[in-house]
Amino acid sequence: MSDIHANECEIKSVASAADTTVWTLDLARITNKIRREPGLRALLGPSERARAAQYANTALSELYVAAHVGLRNVLIRRCGTKIAGQEFAITPSGKPFLPGGPDFNISRSG
């Protein structure tokens, strides 16, 4: 399985504190990479693939996939490849997390 190299898709750490790192992802570049290498979708868990398929708009689906492939790529770099294709655990309030892994959050801005 391929991965996304930070320099080719604008995945970069932009801020860091003692326990927090902020990463930015260029979703357009990641989308183009996924179009060239559809196997990157295998990084997603089953529920992420199902949710992406529910979008009526292809562009929104691609943005969702790009964001989640990018997130997983960052997490894989931090935790190892054992999370590729696996489901995240879910808190009672619905927040995804990695048991034993770092806390994370995803946010998209225009």
Number of C-alpha atoms within 10 A of each C-alpha: 9 10 17 19 12 15 8 11 18 18 21 14 13 9 10 10 7 5 7 11 11 13 16 16 19 16 22 15 15 25 22 14 17 19 13 10 14 12 12 23 19 15 25 24 18 14 13 19 18 11 12 20 15 10 13 9 10 12 11 12 17 21 17 21 25 24 21 21 26 28 20 22 24 20 19 16 10 11 15 11 13 8 17 19 18 14 15 17 12 12 9 7 6 8 11 15 16 15 10 7 10 12 12 14 9 10 6 10 3 2
